[in-house]
């Protein structure tokens, strides 16, 4: 059984996941019955008023965006760096959540919660929306109609295995 323990954002090498050529972040939103996952590399991290924050940029027609707007919460999941994870990320990038169950198609396991997350993730950031904005046509993203969401990172957990010395389940 996998366990999660709470850590600080500064404790992970987030830069190693930021690669403009690979979508390494899995966004999950929704509820136990209706949910979706998407991959992205359009994300930034920072601090505001002593709080860890993240900003993600979503296309106006992204299916997951509807869940984020409705729930006001989502998780950012980082899978372990491996060839198997790369295959899953590539598959997630090419599947439509409108037409299929991405969890069933990829073999990922949803952890149902107030903020759903992926059991196979190495790191999980649970997030609550604190600001959202439509980006103007003449902005940096003029080629695409984008929507920016800034979130407070409420909880950051790292995967550990049952034999690890620290074990406490991510609780919200």
C-alpha positions, -999 to 999 in steps of 0.1 A, spaced: 0 0 0 13 34 -9 13 63 16 17 100 13 35 123 37 33 161 37 64 180 26 72 215 15 74 227 -21 110 237 -15 118 200 -8 113 189 -44 133 197 -75 103 212 -94 127 226 -121 135 190 -132 98 186 -142 96 220 -161 105 211 -196 89 231 -225 90 200 -247 73 176 -224 40 178 -205 49 164 -171 22 178 -148 -11 159 -145 -40 181 -135 -70 162 -119 -103 178 -110 -139 167 -104 -155 144 -79 -157 107 -73 -182 101 -101 -173 127 -127 -136 137 -131 -109 142 -157 -71 144 -160 -51 164 -184 -13 170 -189 3 203 -192 37 221 -191 21 255 -190 25 261 -153 45 283 -130 52 282 -92 60 309 -67 52 324 -34 28 352 -25 23 365 11 42 335 24 20 310 6 31 286 -21 11 293 -53 9 279 -88 -6 294 -120 -18 271 -148 -28 282 -182 -58 264 -198 -73 266 -233 -109 278 -232 -123 245 -245 -103 222 -222 -127 197 -207 -109 197 -173 -113 235 -171 -151 229 -165 -144 208 -135 -119 233 -121 -144 261 -125 -172 241 -109 -152 227 -80 -126 254 -74 -101 227 -66 -77 204 -84 -45 184 -78 -12 187 -97 3 152 -99 39 144 -107 45 108 -118 78 91 -111 104 98 -138 104 66 -159 97 53 -194 64 38 -182 53 72 -168 63 89 -201 41 64 -220 12 72 -196 17 110 -200 18 107 -237 -14 87 -237 -31 112 -214 -21 140 -238 -38 123 -267 -70 111 -251 -101 131 -247 -119 131 -214 -151 138 -232 -149 106 -251 -132 82 -227 -122 75 -191 -86 84 -190 -80 65 -158 -93 33 -173 -74 38 -205 -41 45 -188 -44 22 -158 -40 51 -134 -59 49 -100 -80 78 -89 -79 85 -51 -114 99 -46 -114 129 -22 -125 165 -20 -96 171 -43 -91 139 -64 -55 127 -70 -36 99 -86 -23 70 -65 7 64 -87 20 100 -84 53 106 -67 42 141 -57 7 155 -53 -1 192 -49 -37 198 -38 -48 232 -49 -76 257 -43 -84 284 -69 -78 319 -55 -78 339 -88 -88 333 -124 -86 355 -155 -92 354 -192 -60 365 -211 -66 391 -237 -60 384 -274 -31 408 -275 -14 392 -246 16 369 -247 -7 340 -256 -23 357 -286 -23 325 -307 -45 307 -282 -75 317 -262 -62 311 -227 -75 312 -192 -52 316 -163 -59 301 -129 -38 309 -98 -41 286 -69 -30 283 -33 -12 251 -28 -29 237 3 -10 204 7 20 189 -10 26 152 -4 54 128 -14 48 92 -21 65 68 2 61 31 5 47 11 34 82 1 45 94 37 47 100 51 82 74 79 79 39 71 70 10 95 72 -19 96 47 -25 129 29 -56 141 47 -78 170 37 
